[in-house]
Amino acid sequence: MPQIQAAADLVRSRFGSIDYDLAVILGSGFDAASSGEVLGELPFGDLPGVPAAPVPGHSGRLLCLRVRDRRVLAFAGRFHCYQGLSARQAAFPVRLAKALAVDRLLITSAVGGISREMTPGTFVLLRDHLNLLGDNPLAGEVPPRFVDLSRLYRQDVFDCLAAVAGPAGINLQRGVLAALPGPSYETPAEIEMLRRLGADVVSMSMVPEAIMAAACGLQVVGLALVTNLAAGLTAASLDHREVLAAGASASGPFGQLFEALLENWCSFR
């Protein structure tokens, strides 16, 4: 906790004492900076207690953005359990956002599509998740925190997103995310298992941050982008470069959804 507070103090010294309307964690290929004006920038490596270096596709910068009349704290990149981190370490951005008094968190990620509706280019508002990482960011806390996750992801933002998505031709669905540790992609047999368990999409992230956000009392929205069909559902080989390219090509639609979310969610109680 002292390192989190030291990191928060550094952010305030660089960006000023700002009341943020929203924090966003950007997955592979996601870009929020193009939606607004960058007011400040801080490399992750400058932050005390930062758990690891960013992976390809994650620039590893903390941004202070102005999007219309809103202030946004944007983590341009994230940390993953497959880097040898615990789920608690991977949730570092959430604890920093909490220390900066942020109360709304948007988590994004590139995901593989499992359900037939989840074709590449589809945006998915998470309605639930399956934590198959083998870890929990609250593990080891004394006393233990038995956090209720039955209504973890906010659903009342779907209508405002759909109102933008429909006219713009953006495919927007709701779905259940399965999180596996990676870094190898899943096997076809594992994808079939996930389908039978009720998963619509699969990723290697999002869940540690969502659980930590719930424990910290933050409102959470999960928005994923299907960048590829999961293993066994396509003859093509899975390649991280294609994931990044698909994310970059969807930057325009994401910007539209992001601005709609800011305009509407930040007005909700």
Residue, then its C-alpha position, 0 to 999 in steps of 0.5 A: m500500500p505505501q508504494i500505491q500511495a507513492a505512485a498516486d502522489l507522483v501522478r498528482s505531482r505530474f498531472g495535478s490534483i484532478d477529479y477524474d470522471l473515469a479510469v480506463i484500462l486499454g487492452s491490445g490495440f485499444d486507443a483512447a488518446s485519439s478521442g480527446e486531448v492528452l493533458g499529461e503522460l507518464p511511463f509506467g516505469d516511472l511509477p513506484g511499485v509498477p509490477a512489470a514491463p509492458v508486453p507487445g501491443h501495450s505502450g506502457r503509459l499512464l495518460c491524463l485525457r480531456v474528452r469533451d468536458r470529462r477527465v479520464l485516467a487512461f492506462a495505455g496497457r496492462f499487466h498480465c498473470y502470464q508475465g509471472l505476476s500474481a492476480r493482485q499484481a496484475a490489478f495494480p492499475v485498479r488500486l492506483a485508480k482507487a488511490l486517486a479517488v476514481d469511482r468508475l472503471l472501464i476495462t477493455s480487452a481483445v478477445g477470441g470469439i467462441s459463440r457464433e455471434m462473436t465474429p471478429g469486429t464485434f464489441v462485447l459488453l461483459r455481463d459475467h465472467l469465468n475466472l479460470l486463472g487459478d488466482n484471485p487478486l484478493a488472495g492472501e488479504v487478512p482478514p479475507r474479503f468475501v466480495d459479492l460479484s453477483r452484479l459485478y459488471r454494470q448493464d445499464v449502459f448497454d442501451c446508450l451504447a446500442a443507440v450509437a452502435g446501431p446507426a454506426g453499423i457497429n456489432l454490439q453484443r452482451g456476453v460471458l468472458a472466460a479468463l485463462p492464464g496464457p500466454s499460449y493460446e487455448t487448444p480446440a478442446e479447451i475452447e469446446m470446454l469453455r463453450r459448454l461452460g457458457a463462455d462467449v469469448v476468451s481472454m488472458s486478462m480483465v478478471p483480476e482488474a474487475i474483481m479488485a475494482a469490486a473490492c475497492g467499490l468501483q463501478v465496472v464496465g467491461l467492453a471487449l473486442v473480438t479480434n479473432l475466432a478462438a482455436g478450432l473455429t477457424a483454419a487460420s493459425l492464431d497470431h498476436r500480430e493479427v490481434l493487434a491489427a484487428g484492434a487498431s482497425a476498430s479504433g474508430p468504432f471504439g472511440q464512438l462507443f467510448e465517447a457515448l459511455l463517457e457522456n452517459w455513464c458519468s451522468f448515472r448515479 
